[in-house]
């Protein structure tokens, strides 16, 4: 049966609406902020060049997932040839956020705060302290930050997706200013440079005199192109996978109705997306989705490090599926490549234990798609990891809404 034949009118209409809402919200948001975003990228490059770090923070489950996501992107770059940049995430596990900022954030740092509109002022207090200490501050709601980028959508999932795209763009484009070192204030020397092997990431950049304003404007245009790229990819993802998403949601509803639970997993940035998906399923939503039982298999550092150290990284999720999984449960696996061995091992164990399996994968789907290693395989057709993760977020957010 084709996807089109599998789509019923009600859920299909909801998917079409979801795609349209995301396209409109993204177009408005990045058109409003592209100039300021380009200048933020330059300010962040100057902060890093001065020895600063990125300090991401959040106190709610969803905000914590974003704080961890942006930190791992900076400290572990996935683009060959890009430098790793120092970054850390502060969450409620470490105590009050302001206390952690007092301990860890300094004048050259970049403090990015998530969930400022959802945590009774905790992140805002941390932002205020960071500003007093001289840090560059960024937030996505009114929290007194130096730079505020507030998505204007009534859908919290769309707001979060726009924020994820924004911090991915900052991570991608801050490197432009490193590669044009003549732009970094008084430390610079005038000269010529180009984007080298990574030029595919930065449209419009070529050999030129290293002057600040022309490059800022090139980065601004690159922001607009990236926003357009992810808007198209989100629409394609929700359209091409409509039948699979609807079928997966129906399977989840059946499993939850029989007392089952959802397990979620992934590596790196996909681990933080698993965190986010679990937080979303555990919470209700404004559209009537009820709280659902879900477990994050990336959360227990003792289990993960013990298995990785004493057995194999390949077994870190499989062993947890054995411990947590039972017939009637479901497993959501997130992988940008579709080839991660520890994800494949977990999917294999889940099938042996009669769990429903859902995989969200990028590129051409890798082994997971080619060998149909999950019951429902949602492929995000892109080779660019940040865009894959952004479209995956749309896919699991819509899956969560369809599940109810």
HUQUI-V530617 format. One record per residue. N is the residue number from 1. RES is the residue in one small letter. PSI is psi as a letter, one per 40 degrees, with the letter a starting at -180 (NA if undefined). NEAR is the number of other ideal C-beta (glycine too) atoms within 12 Angstrom. Layout:
N:RES:PSI:NEAR / N:RES:PSI:NEAR
//
This chain:
1:x:h:10 / 2:x:i:10 / 3:x:d:24 / 4:x:d:17 / 5:x:d:12 / 6:x:e:22 / 7:x:h:28 / 8:x:i:20 / 9:x:d:13 / 10:x:c:15 / 11:x:d:30 / 12:x:d:24 / 13:x:d:16 / 14:x:d:29 / 15:x:d:38 / 16:x:d:20 / 17:x:d:22 / 18:x:d:37 / 19:x:d:34 / 20:x:d:21 / 21:x:d:32 / 22:x:d:43 / 23:x:d:30 / 24:x:d:24 / 25:x:d:34 / 26:x:d:42 / 27:x:d:26 / 28:x:d:21 / 29:x:d:34 / 30:x:d:35 / 31:x:d:20 / 32:x:d:22 / 33:x:e:33 / 34:x:d:33 / 35:x:d:21 / 36:x:d:26 / 37:x:d:40 / 38:x:d:39 / 39:x:d:31 / 40:x:d:37 / 41:x:d:44 / 42:x:d:36 / 43:x:d:33 / 44:x:d:45 / 45:x:d:39 / 46:x:d:27 / 47:x:d:40 / 48:x:d:33 / 49:x:d:27 / 50:x:e:23 / 51:x:e:15 / 52:x:i:31 / 53:x:i:31 / 54:x:h:41 / 55:x:h:46 / 56:x:i:50 / 57:x:i:53 / 58:x:i:49 / 59:x:d:39 / 60:x:i:31 / 61:x:d:32 / 62:x:d:41 / 63:x:d:43 / 64:x:d:36 / 65:x:d:43 / 66:x:d:47 / 67:x:d:47 / 68:x:d:42 / 69:x:d:47 / 70:x:d:46 / 71:x:d:36 / 72:x:d:35 / 73:x:d:40 / 74:x:d:39 / 75:x:e:26 / 76:x:g:24 / 77:x:h:27 / 78:x:e:29 / 79:x:h:27 / 80:x:h:12 / 81:x:e:17 / 82:x:i:28 / 83:x:i:22 / 84:x:h:21 / 85:x:i:33 / 86:x:h:24 / 87:x:i:36 / 88:x:i:29 / 89:x:h:37 / 90:x:h:43 / 91:x:i:36 / 92:x:d:26 / 93:x:d:18 / 94:x:e:23 / 95:x:a:18 / 96:x:h:23 / 97:x:d:43 / 98:x:d:30 / 99:x:d:19 / 100:x:d:31 / 101:x:d:36 / 102:x:d:23 / 103:x:d:19 / 104:x:d:29 / 105:x:h:37 / 106:x:a:24 / 107:x:d:19 / 108:x:e:24 / 109:x:i:34 / 110:x:h:48 / 111:x:h:54 / 112:x:h:53 / 113:x:h:57 / 114:x:i:50 / 115:x:f:40 / 116:x:d:39 / 117:x:e:28 / 118:x:e:27 / 119:x:f:31 / 120:x:f:15 / 121:x:e:22 / 122:x:d:33 / 123:x:d:46 / 124:x:d:34 / 125:x:d:28 / 126:x:d:47 / 127:x:d:44 / 128:x:d:27 / 129:x:d:34 / 130:x:d:43 / 131:x:d:28 / 132:x:d:20 / 133:x:e:24 / 134:x:e:20 / 135:x:i:36 / 136:x:h:38 / 137:x:i:40 / 138:x:h:45 / 139:x:i:41 / 140:x:e:43 / 141:x:i:29 / 142:x:h:16 / 143:x:e:38 / 144:x:e:24 / 145:x:i:31 / 146:x:d:27 / 147:x:h:33 / 148:x:h:27 / 149:x:g:38 / 150:x:h:25 / 151:x:h:33 / 152:x:g:21 / 153:x:i:25 / 154:x:e:14 / 155:x:h:26 / 156:x:d:32 / 157:x:d:36 / 158:x:d:36 / 159:x:d:35 / 160:x:d:42 / 161:x:d:47 / 162:x:d:42 / 163:x:d:47 / 164:x:d:47 / 165:x:d:46 / 166:x:d:44 / 167:x:d:45 / 168:x:d:40 / 169:x:d:44 / 170:x:d:45 / 171:x:d:44 / 172:x:d:44 / 173:x:e:46 / 174:x:d:45 / 175:x:d:38 / 176:x:d:43 / 177:x:d:40 / 178:x:d:35 / 179:x:e:34 / 180:x:g:39 / 181:x:e:24 / 182:x:e:25 / 183:x:e:36 / 184:x:g:29 / 185:x:a:17 / 186:x:e:10 / 187:x:e:16 / 188:x:i:23 / 189:x:i:15 / 190:x:i:15 / 191:x:a:17 / 192:x:i:15 / 193:x:i:27 / 194:x:i:21 / 195:x:e:30 / 196:x:a:21 / 197:x:e:14 / 198:x:e:23 / 199:x:d:21 / 200:x:d:18 / 201:x:d:35 / 202:x:g:36 / 203:x:i:23 / 204:x:e:25 / 205:x:h:30 / 206:x:a:18 / 207:x:h:15 / 208:x:i:23 / 209:x:h:19 / 210:x:g:27 / 211:x:i:18 / 212:x:d:28 / 213:x:d:18 / 214:x:d:22 / 215:x:d:38 / 216:x:d:31 / 217:x:d:22 / 218:x:d:34 / 219:x:d:43 / 220:x:d:32 / 221:x:d:25 / 222:x:d:34 / 223:x:d:41 / 224:x:d:29 / 225:x:d:27 / 226:x:d:36 / 227:x:d:38 / 228:x:d:24 / 229:x:d:30 / 230:x:d:41 / 231:x:d:35 / 232:x:d:27 / 233:x:d:38 / 234:x:d:45 / 235:x:d:32 / 236:x:d:26 / 237:x:d:40 / 238:x:d:43 / 239:x:d:31 / 240:x:d:28 / 241:x:e:43 / 242:x:d:36 / 243:x:d:27 / 244:x:d:40 / 245:x:d:44 / 246:x:d:36 / 247:x:d:30 / 248:x:d:38 / 249:x:d:42 / 250:x:d:28 / 251:x:d:31 / 252:x:d:43 / 253:x:d:27 / 254:x:d:19 / 255:x:d:34 / 256:x:d:27 / 257:x:d:16 / 258:x:e:17 / 259:x:e:13 / 260:x:i:30 / 261:x:i:30 / 262:x:h:43 / 263:x:i:44 / 264:x:i:52 / 265:x:i:51 / 266:x:i:47 / 267:x:i:34 / 268:x:b:32 / 269:x:d:41 / 270:x:d:45 / 271:x:d:39 / 272:x:d:44 / 273:x:d:48 / 274:x:d:45 / 275:x:d:41 / 276:x:d:47 / 277:x:d:47 / 278:x:d:36 / 279:x:d:38 / 280:x:d:37 / 281:x:d:41 / 282:x:d:25 / 283:x:i:25 / 284:x:a:18 / 285:x:i:25 / 286:x:e:14 / 287:x:e:24 / 288:x:e:13 / 289:x:h:27 / 290:x:i:19 / 291:x:h:20 / 292:x:i:34 / 293:x:h:26 / 294:x:i:35 / 295:x:h:34 / 296:x:h:39 / 297:x:e:43 / 298:x:e:38 / 299:x:d:30 / 300:x:g:21 / 301:x:d:16 / 302:x:d:13 / 303:x:d:27 / 304:x:d:26 / 305:x:d:14 / 306:x:d:17 / 307:x:d:27 / 308:x:d:21 / 309:x:d:14 / 310:x:e:14 / 311:x:c:18 / 312:x:i:17 / 313:x:d:22 / 314:x:d:20 / 315:x:e:27 / 316:x:d:37 / 317:x:d:48 / 318:x:d:36 / 319:x:d:27 / 320:x:d:32 / 321:x:d:38 / 322:x:d:24 / 323:x:d:21 / 324:x:d:31 / 325:x:i:35 / 326:x:i:24 / 327:x:h:17 / 328:x:e:24 / 329:x:i:36 / 330:x:i:47 / 331:x:h:54 / 332:x:h:57 / 333:x:h:56 / 334:x:h:53 / 335:x:h:47 / 336:x:d:38 / 337:x:d:36 / 338:x:e:37 / 339:x:e:26 / 340:x:h:33 / 341:x:d:24 / 342:x:d:36 / 343:x:d:46 / 344:x:d:36 / 345:x:d:33 / 346:x:d:46 / 347:x:d:46 / 348:x:d:29 / 349:x:d:33 / 350:x:d:39 / 351:x:d:29 / 352:x:d:18 / 353:x:e:26 / 354:x:f:19 / 355:x:i:37 / 356:x:h:37 / 357:x:h:39 / 358:x:h:48 / 359:x:h:52 / 360:x:h:49 / 361:x:i:46 / 362:x:a:40 / 363:x:b:24 / 364:x:e:20 / 365:x:e:31 / 366:x:a:31 / 367:x:d:26 / 368:x:d:38 / 369:x:d:30 / 370:x:d:19 / 371:x:e:18 / 372:x:f:21 / 373:x:e:32 / 374:x:i:39 / 375:x:d:27 / 376:x:h:39 / 377:x:h:37 / 378:x:h:45 / 379:x:h:35 / 380:x:h:48 / 381:x:g:26 / 382:x:i:29 / 383:x:e:22 / 384:x:h:28 / 385:x:d:35 / 386:x:d:41 / 387:x:d:38 / 388:x:d:44 / 389:x:d:48 / 390:x:d:45 / 391:x:d:45 / 392:x:d:49 / 393:x:d:48 / 394:x:d:48 / 395:x:d:49 / 396:x:d:48 / 397:x:d:45 / 398:x:d:45 / 399:x:d:46 / 400:x:d:44 / 401:x:d:36 / 402:x:d:39 / 403:x:d:41 / 404:x:NA:24
//
